[in-house]
């Protein structure tokens, strides 16, 4: 394989990301402790398994190829999972084509997961959101079944810049401008890694061309859609095809880099404030509070607003965690309502957090508790 400068840079990014999260060179690279060929190690059966979420597009195929190279260098096992949402005609053919390309790269574990998204779910949540939620659930479920250590996503620097703009359009929270994290972790301990956040879409295109990979262009990306029909595309595609070109005309080609760099700095600020808020919340309520628990109004009033909002958010999430059946939606509105309850002059009031949870203030104490009226209705319905 001839390593172009773009390919070398991308391999370095993937390798660095892996090393930061315990996926560097493995001590026991094989049962033979040998090398298959220059720079490629046999992975031991117990070596960590890294999966790539692949759509068949240029970004994810480039990441699949890069991950396979780095896995060989580090003595890791690697695989690919392809999600067929069945939302577009011929989606199964696209999935099979992506699987063939990955097998041609030498990747042995290539799995296609076919999922079904109901029309009601698409109507309620929007097709884009419903597909994303179902996709992540399917990816995490498969990763658990095969005991994968991590799932890699092929989001690029371009995607990061678009995500910042998308967040600004959707809501007004500081978190909305943080973009996508380079890594996160599921409740079951599976890492979600984004090794290509410093790599551009132009880079991934060149890598695929260098390696002779045939990719698929999703028509919903809007690359060949008439301007007058843009409103029919997902909002992210509208930002990519309409908003971003205008920004680049005004601010030049560096707009993408500025937005992506802004997201990184914003994430650092968010991480610091979230850690501070966690410490304050533990001081207020202990490590794992269960409903009912109390909030000290005077203490919350003394906090900086940026910190108080985050403590309020943690209190709401802790209360909702006590009722697993409650869906965690509209947290932003509930945080605003709880903060108003804290800051109001009169010492009594109530905020409905969900159908099952209420925040009730009496003087300088707010009690997070179950909604008694709702519980009474549920008992009467059962009887």
Kinemage of the C-alpha trace (Angstrom):
@kinemage 1
@onewidth
@group {chain A} dominant
@subgroup {mainchain}
@vectorlist {calphas} color= white
{ca unk a 1} P 0.000 0.000 0.000
{ca unk a 2} L 1.297 3.451 -0.953
{ca unk a 3} L 0.787 5.862 1.941
{ca unk a 4} L -0.168 9.344 0.753
{ca unk a 5} L 0.296 12.314 3.092
{ca unk a 6} L -3.467 12.405 3.751
{ca unk a 7} L -3.496 8.695 4.543
{ca unk a 8} L -0.548 9.033 6.933
{ca unk a 9} L -2.216 11.935 8.722
{ca unk a 10} L -5.499 10.043 9.077
{ca unk a 11} L -3.767 6.885 10.344
{ca unk a 12} L -2.004 9.047 12.922
{ca unk a 13} L -5.321 10.526 14.077
{ca unk a 14} L -6.946 7.099 14.456
{ca unk a 15} L -3.929 5.650 16.207
{ca unk a 16} L -3.737 8.598 18.611
{ca unk a 17} L -7.442 8.331 19.419
{ca unk a 18} L -7.114 4.607 20.088
{ca unk a 19} L -4.042 5.033 22.310
{ca unk a 20} L -5.824 7.639 24.434
{ca unk a 21} L -8.526 5.099 25.270
{ca unk a 22} L -6.564 1.965 26.058
{ca unk a 23} L -6.402 0.640 22.497
{ca unk a 24} L -2.687 1.098 21.883
{ca unk a 25} L -0.316 -1.759 20.959
{ca unk a 26} L -1.354 -4.896 22.827
{ca unk a 27} L 1.221 -6.744 24.898
{ca unk a 28} L 0.028 -10.140 23.724
{ca unk a 29} L -0.430 -9.474 20.033
{ca unk a 30} L -0.781 -13.151 19.174
{ca unk a 31} L -0.416 -16.632 20.505
{ca unk a 32} L 2.769 -16.904 18.399
{ca unk a 33} L 3.994 -13.475 19.554
{ca unk a 34} L 4.844 -12.940 15.894
{ca unk a 35} L 4.349 -10.497 13.084
{ca unk a 36} L 2.275 -11.375 10.024
{ca unk a 37} L 4.054 -8.830 7.826
{ca unk a 38} L 5.798 -5.487 8.314
{ca unk a 39} L 3.811 -3.437 10.823
{ca unk a 40} L 0.901 -5.920 10.988
{ca unk a 41} L 0.398 -8.086 14.083
{ca unk a 42} L -1.790 -11.116 14.587
{ca unk a 43} L -4.533 -10.200 17.027
{ca unk a 44} L -4.963 -12.568 19.936
{ca unk a 45} L -8.479 -14.034 20.379
{ca unk a 46} L -8.873 -12.020 23.583
{ca unk a 47} L -7.650 -8.744 22.032
{ca unk a 48} L -10.100 -5.797 22.242
{ca unk a 49} L -12.630 -5.636 19.413
{ca unk a 50} L -13.183 -2.286 17.710
{ca unk a 51} L -16.255 -1.842 15.481
{ca unk a 52} L -16.792 0.769 12.777
{ca unk a 53} L -20.312 2.039 12.081
{ca unk a 54} L -20.390 2.043 8.283
{ca unk a 55} L -23.026 3.501 5.969
{ca unk a 56} L -21.171 2.865 2.722
{ca unk a 57} L -20.374 6.564 2.306
{ca unk a 58} L -16.882 7.911 1.739
{ca unk a 59} L -16.303 8.924 5.368
{ca unk a 60} L -17.231 5.604 6.955
{ca unk a 61} L -15.469 3.490 4.308
{ca unk a 62} L -12.319 5.548 4.815
{ca unk a 63} L -12.611 5.004 8.586
{ca unk a 64} L -13.149 1.256 8.095
{ca unk a 65} L -9.942 1.095 6.043
{ca unk a 66} L -7.985 3.241 8.517
{ca unk a 67} L -9.212 1.243 11.504
{ca unk a 68} L -8.213 -2.010 9.809
{ca unk a 69} L -4.683 -0.657 9.291
{ca unk a 70} L -4.361 0.604 12.876
{ca unk a 71} L -5.876 -2.588 14.295
{ca unk a 72} L -3.155 -4.518 12.451
{ca unk a 73} L -0.476 -2.235 13.870
{ca unk a 74} L -1.784 -2.514 17.438
{ca unk a 75} L -2.820 -6.170 17.537
{ca unk a 76} L -6.535 -5.356 17.844
{ca unk a 77} L -9.530 -7.156 16.386
{ca unk a 78} L -11.710 -4.999 14.125
{ca unk a 79} L -15.095 -5.319 12.517
{ca unk a 80} L -17.794 -3.367 10.712
{ca unk a 81} L -21.504 -3.038 11.405
{ca unk a 82} L -23.801 -1.667 8.705
{ca unk a 83} L -27.305 -0.508 9.637
{ca unk a 84} L -30.014 -0.877 6.995
{ca unk a 85} L -32.845 1.453 8.053
{ca unk a 86} L -35.060 0.378 5.118
{ca unk a 87} L -36.096 4.016 4.697
{ca unk a 88} L -34.880 4.319 1.102
{ca unk a 89} L -35.577 2.140 -1.889
{ca unk a 90} L -32.684 -0.235 -2.550
{ca unk a 91} L -31.179 0.233 0.911
{ca unk a 92} L -30.348 -3.465 1.186
{ca unk a 93} L -28.290 -3.294 -2.011
{ca unk a 94} L -26.366 -0.326 -0.617
{ca unk a 95} L -25.689 -2.263 2.600
{ca unk a 96} L -24.491 -5.330 0.674
{ca unk a 97} L -22.216 -3.186 -1.511
{ca unk a 98} L -20.670 -1.585 1.592
{ca unk a 99} L -20.180 -5.038 3.126
{ca unk a 100} L -18.413 -6.271 -0.034
{ca unk a 101} L -16.025 -3.289 0.013
{ca unk a 102} L -15.201 -3.941 3.681
{ca unk a 103} L -14.579 -7.630 3.059
{ca unk a 104} L -12.314 -6.691 0.157
{ca unk a 105} L -10.292 -4.599 2.624
{ca unk a 106} L -9.662 -7.813 4.573
{ca unk a 107} L -12.091 -7.167 7.429
{ca unk a 108} L -13.433 -10.524 8.565
{ca unk a 109} L -16.250 -9.410 10.878
{ca unk a 110} L -18.764 -7.598 8.651
{ca unk a 111} L -22.359 -7.544 9.879
{ca unk a 112} L -25.508 -6.020 8.371
{ca unk a 113} L -28.237 -5.202 10.888
{ca unk a 114} L -31.659 -4.586 9.343
{ca unk a 115} L -33.982 -2.479 11.476
{ca unk a 116} L -37.575 -1.364 11.163
{ca unk a 117} L -38.750 2.125 12.162
{ca unk a 118} L -42.504 2.461 12.479
{ca unk a 119} L -44.391 5.180 10.654
{ca unk a 120} L -45.832 6.351 13.987
{ca unk a 121} L -42.341 6.825 15.433
{ca unk a 122} L -41.221 8.789 12.365
{ca unk a 123} L -44.317 10.962 12.576
{ca unk a 124} L -43.885 11.612 16.302
{ca unk a 125} L -40.124 12.206 16.440
{ca unk a 126} L -39.325 13.060 12.813
{ca unk a 127} L -37.712 10.586 10.443
{ca unk a 128} L -34.169 11.894 10.950
{ca unk a 129} L -34.352 11.748 14.749
{ca unk a 130} L -36.145 8.379 14.782
{ca unk a 131} L -33.551 6.857 12.441
{ca unk a 132} L -30.664 8.187 14.549
{ca unk a 133} L -32.169 6.826 17.781
{ca unk a 134} L -32.848 3.405 16.249
{ca unk a 135} L -29.379 3.313 14.674
{ca unk a 136} L -27.555 3.955 17.941
{ca unk a 137} L -29.679 1.384 19.760
{ca unk a 138} L -28.898 -1.238 17.106
{ca unk a 139} L -25.186 -0.411 17.139
{ca unk a 140} L -24.918 -0.617 20.925
{ca unk a 141} L -26.958 -3.817 21.045
{ca unk a 142} L -24.709 -5.547 18.496
{ca unk a 143} L -21.575 -4.268 20.249
{ca unk a 144} L -22.802 -5.819 23.494
{ca unk a 145} L -23.543 -9.139 21.773
{ca unk a 146} L -20.026 -9.428 20.342
{ca unk a 147} L -18.359 -7.927 23.456
{ca unk a 148} L -16.857 -4.994 21.533
{ca unk a 149} L -14.683 -2.518 23.369
{ca unk a 150} L -15.577 0.460 21.172
{ca unk a 151} L -17.654 1.681 18.230
{ca unk a 152} L -16.028 4.203 15.885
{ca unk a 153} L -18.064 6.843 14.048
{ca unk a 154} L -16.818 8.582 10.904
{ca unk a 155} L -17.837 12.154 11.724
{ca unk a 156} L -15.372 14.598 10.183
{ca unk a 157} L -14.350 18.194 10.812
{ca unk a 158} L -17.028 19.239 8.297
{ca unk a 159} L -19.666 17.315 10.268
{ca unk a 160} L -18.515 18.984 13.473
{ca unk a 161} L -18.880 22.472 11.998
{ca unk a 162} L -22.342 21.600 10.658
{ca unk a 163} L -23.353 20.196 14.054
{ca unk a 164} L -22.499 23.507 15.754
{ca unk a 165} L -24.758 25.358 13.325
{ca unk a 166} L -27.458 22.713 13.677
{ca unk a 167} L -27.313 23.040 17.465
{ca unk a 168} L -27.655 26.826 17.241
{ca unk a 169} L -30.752 26.410 15.059
{ca unk a 170} L -32.403 23.791 17.285
{ca unk a 171} L -32.044 25.293 20.773
{ca unk a 172} L -30.356 27.926 22.906
{ca unk a 173} L -28.359 25.899 25.448
{ca unk a 174} L -24.551 26.212 25.642
{ca unk a 175} L -24.342 22.441 25.181
{ca unk a 176} L -25.922 22.839 21.742
{ca unk a 177} L -22.786 24.646 20.555
{ca unk a 178} L -20.400 21.970 21.854
{ca unk a 179} L -20.759 19.800 18.775
{ca unk a 180} L -19.957 16.105 18.995
{ca unk a 181} L -17.567 14.758 21.641
{ca unk a 182} L -14.434 12.951 20.471
{ca unk a 183} L -15.422 10.153 22.826
{ca unk a 184} L -18.256 9.137 25.138
{ca unk a 185} L -19.282 5.955 26.908
{ca unk a 186} L -22.535 4.032 27.141
{ca unk a 187} L -24.019 2.860 30.436
{ca unk a 188} L -22.662 -0.621 29.685
{ca unk a 189} L -19.132 0.709 29.202
{ca unk a 190} L -18.832 0.658 25.394
{ca unk a 191} L -16.755 3.543 24.050
{ca unk a 192} L -18.084 5.730 21.245
{ca unk a 193} L -15.073 7.162 19.415
{ca unk a 194} L -14.865 9.787 16.653
{ca unk a 195} L -11.257 9.593 15.430
{ca unk a 196} L -11.799 11.742 12.310
{ca unk a 197} L -12.936 15.018 13.889
{ca unk a 198} L -9.663 16.642 12.754
{ca unk a 199} L -9.982 15.155 9.249
{ca unk a 200} L -11.980 16.849 6.479
{ca unk a 201} L -14.478 15.394 4.023
{ca unk a 202} L -12.004 16.257 1.291
{ca unk a 203} L -9.446 14.062 3.087
{ca unk a 204} L -11.769 11.060 3.312
{ca unk a 205} L -12.656 11.432 -0.368
{ca unk a 206} L -8.959 11.394 -1.289
{ca unk a 207} L -8.301 8.387 0.958
{ca unk a 208} L -11.072 6.394 -0.735
{ca unk a 209} L -9.693 7.353 -4.146
{ca unk a 210} L -6.144 6.413 -3.096
{ca unk a 211} L -7.379 3.007 -1.917
{ca unk a 212} L -9.714 2.454 -4.876
{ca unk a 213} L -12.821 2.246 -2.704
{ca unk a 214} L -16.229 2.707 -4.318
{ca unk a 215} L -18.533 4.660 -2.033
{ca unk a 216} L -22.227 5.493 -2.011
{ca unk a 217} L -23.546 9.064 -1.882
{ca unk a 218} L -26.707 9.338 0.205
{ca unk a 219} L -29.263 11.279 -1.889
{ca unk a 220} L -30.615 12.933 1.292
{ca unk a 221} L -27.272 14.765 1.591
{ca unk a 222} L -28.597 16.955 -1.202
{ca unk a 223} L -25.454 17.031 -3.382
{ca unk a 224} L -27.522 16.909 -6.578
{ca unk a 225} L -30.865 18.313 -5.375
{ca unk a 226} L -32.337 21.422 -6.955
{ca unk a 227} L -32.149 24.478 -4.679
{ca unk a 228} L -35.924 24.887 -4.740
{ca unk a 229} L -36.373 21.379 -3.293
{ca unk a 230} L -33.913 21.816 -0.424
{ca unk a 231} L -36.728 22.296 2.098
{ca unk a 232} L -37.627 18.616 1.604
{ca unk a 233} L -34.226 17.450 2.878
{ca unk a 234} L -33.197 16.818 6.510
{ca unk a 235} L -32.185 19.989 8.354
{ca unk a 236} L -28.518 18.953 8.489
{ca unk a 237} L -28.464 18.660 4.694
{ca unk a 238} L -30.088 22.071 4.347
{ca unk a 239} L -27.332 23.566 6.509
{ca unk a 240} L -24.668 21.772 4.458
{ca unk a 241} L -26.032 22.801 1.067
{ca unk a 242} L -27.553 26.231 1.759
{ca unk a 243} L -26.213 27.838 4.955
{ca unk a 244} L -22.600 26.698 4.881
{ca unk a 245} L -21.771 27.913 1.358
{ca unk a 246} L -23.102 31.380 2.267
{ca unk a 247} L -20.957 31.458 5.434
{ca unk a 248} L -17.902 30.512 3.412
{ca unk a 249} L -18.628 33.287 0.923
{ca unk a 250} L -18.722 35.762 3.807
{ca unk a 251} L -15.957 34.387 6.026
{ca unk a 252} L -13.813 32.339 3.676
{ca unk a 253} L -12.838 28.683 3.771
{ca unk a 254} L -11.601 28.973 7.369
{ca unk a 255} L -15.194 29.159 8.677
{ca unk a 256} L -15.326 25.362 8.968
{ca unk a 257} L -12.119 25.223 10.981
{ca unk a 258} L -13.195 28.075 13.251
{ca unk a 259} L -16.528 26.420 14.048
{ca unk a 260} L -14.909 23.036 14.708
{ca unk a 261} L -12.239 24.624 16.936
{ca unk a 262} L -14.960 26.554 18.770
{ca unk a 263} L -16.753 23.262 19.481
{ca unk a 264} L -13.607 21.786 21.042
{ca unk a 265} L -13.112 24.797 23.323
{ca unk a 266} L -16.796 24.791 24.223
{ca unk a 267} L -16.583 21.099 25.156
{ca unk a 268} L -13.663 21.805 27.484
{ca unk a 269} L -15.636 24.572 29.209
{ca unk a 270} L -18.708 22.340 29.455
{ca unk a 271} L -16.689 19.458 30.914
{ca unk a 272} L -15.211 21.732 33.591
{ca unk a 273} L -18.573 23.254 34.553
{ca unk a 274} L -20.255 19.838 34.571
{ca unk a 275} L -17.601 18.479 36.952
{ca unk a 276} L -18.074 21.483 39.249
{ca unk a 277} L -21.856 21.017 39.122
{ca unk a 278} L -21.493 17.313 39.971
{ca unk a 279} L -19.466 18.199 43.064
{ca unk a 280} L -22.068 20.769 44.139
{ca unk a 281} L -24.913 18.336 43.531
{ca unk a 282} L -23.239 15.671 45.676
{ca unk a 283} L -22.802 18.269 48.424
{ca unk a 284} L -26.530 19.071 48.204
{ca unk a 285} L -28.024 15.612 47.764
{ca unk a 286} L -25.381 12.920 48.177
{ca unk a 287} L -23.987 10.529 45.573
{ca unk a 288} L -27.128 8.719 44.386
{ca unk a 289} L -30.240 10.466 45.709
{ca unk a 290} L -33.560 8.692 45.418
{ca unk a 291} L -36.926 10.429 45.212
{ca unk a 292} L -37.906 12.095 47.472
{ca unk a 293} L -34.882 14.340 48.054
{ca unk a 294} L -34.487 18.000 49.035
{ca unk a 295} L -32.767 21.006 47.448
{ca unk a 296} L -31.564 23.936 49.566
{ca unk a 297} L -32.921 27.109 47.934
{ca unk a 298} L -30.513 29.472 49.717
{ca unk a 299} L -27.508 27.408 48.654
{ca unk a 300} L -28.694 27.267 45.042
{ca unk a 301} L -29.337 31.030 44.988
{ca unk a 302} L -25.746 31.669 46.060
{ca unk a 303} L -24.353 29.853 43.027
{ca unk a 304} L -23.268 31.434 39.760
{ca unk a 305} L -26.151 31.050 37.241
{ca unk a 306} L -24.035 28.861 34.931
{ca unk a 307} L -23.391 26.454 37.792
{ca unk a 308} L -26.930 26.613 39.196
{ca unk a 309} L -28.477 25.666 35.848
{ca unk a 310} L -26.307 22.556 35.664
{ca unk a 311} L -27.108 21.548 39.237
{ca unk a 312} L -30.808 21.952 38.430
{ca unk a 313} L -30.342 19.742 35.373
{ca unk a 314} L -28.613 17.051 37.453
{ca unk a 315} L -31.383 17.220 40.056
{ca unk a 316} L -34.048 16.722 37.392
{ca unk a 317} L -32.189 13.823 35.796
{ca unk a 318} L -31.645 12.194 39.196
{ca unk a 319} L -35.372 12.492 39.924
{ca unk a 320} L -36.322 11.049 36.546
{ca unk a 321} L -33.851 8.195 37.002
{ca unk a 322} L -36.000 7.118 39.949
{ca unk a 323} L -38.804 6.480 37.447
{ca unk a 324} L -37.161 4.504 34.593
{ca unk a 325} L -40.374 4.504 32.560
{ca unk a 326} L -40.305 8.306 32.265
{ca unk a 327} L -38.864 9.554 28.989
{ca unk a 328} L -36.234 12.282 29.502
{ca unk a 329} L -37.583 14.961 27.157
{ca unk a 330} L -37.744 18.740 27.349
{ca unk a 331} L -35.058 18.899 30.035
{ca unk a 332} L -34.189 22.437 28.957
{ca unk a 333} L -37.701 23.748 29.743
{ca unk a 334} L -37.814 21.915 33.055
{ca unk a 335} L -34.457 23.410 34.097
{ca unk a 336} L -35.774 26.908 33.363
{ca unk a 337} L -38.941 26.230 35.381
{ca unk a 338} L -37.005 24.823 38.353
{ca unk a 339} L -34.623 27.789 38.343
{ca unk a 340} L -37.579 30.208 38.351
{ca unk a 341} L -38.987 28.321 41.349
{ca unk a 342} L -35.654 28.792 43.144
{ca unk a 343} L -35.400 32.508 42.388
{ca unk a 344} L -39.013 33.544 43.019
{ca unk a 345} L -39.587 35.698 46.114
{ca unk a 346} L -42.571 33.859 47.588
{ca unk a 347} L -41.724 30.676 49.449
{ca unk a 348} L -44.275 28.278 47.927
{ca unk a 349} L -44.817 26.832 44.496
{ca unk a 350} L -44.707 23.717 42.387
{ca unk a 351} L -43.180 22.664 39.066
{ca unk a 352} L -44.324 19.543 37.259
{ca unk a 353} L -41.135 17.848 36.050
{ca unk a 354} L -43.010 14.984 34.398
{ca unk a 355} L -46.311 13.197 34.811
{ca unk a 356} L -44.742 11.303 37.716
{ca unk a 357} L -42.320 13.815 39.299
{ca unk a 358} L -42.900 17.230 40.886
{ca unk a 359} L -40.658 19.859 42.480
{ca unk a 360} L -42.521 21.409 45.429
{ca unk a 361} L -41.134 24.461 47.229
{ca unk a 362} L -41.984 25.296 50.823
{ca unk a 363} L -40.049 28.291 52.200
{ca unk a 364} L -36.369 27.570 51.467
{ca unk a 365} L -36.640 23.879 50.630
{ca unk a 366} L -37.619 22.284 47.323
{ca unk a 367} L -38.662 18.646 47.551
{ca unk a 368} L -38.235 16.495 44.447
{ca unk a 369} L -40.957 13.904 44.856
{ca unk a 370} L -43.493 11.758 43.089
{ca unk a 371} L -46.514 13.549 41.705
{ca unk a 372} L -49.166 12.529 44.236
{ca unk a 373} L -52.093 13.493 42.014
{ca unk a 374} L -50.727 11.414 39.151
{ca unk a 375} L -50.065 8.442 41.440
{ca unk a 376} L -53.629 8.697 42.822
{ca unk a 377} L -55.050 8.697 39.287
{ca unk a 378} L -52.963 5.617 38.411
{ca unk a 379} L -54.190 3.770 41.525
{ca unk a 380} L -57.817 4.646 40.808
{ca unk a 381} L -57.444 3.477 37.196
{ca unk a 382} L -55.981 0.147 38.367
{ca unk a 383} L -58.794 -0.372 40.854
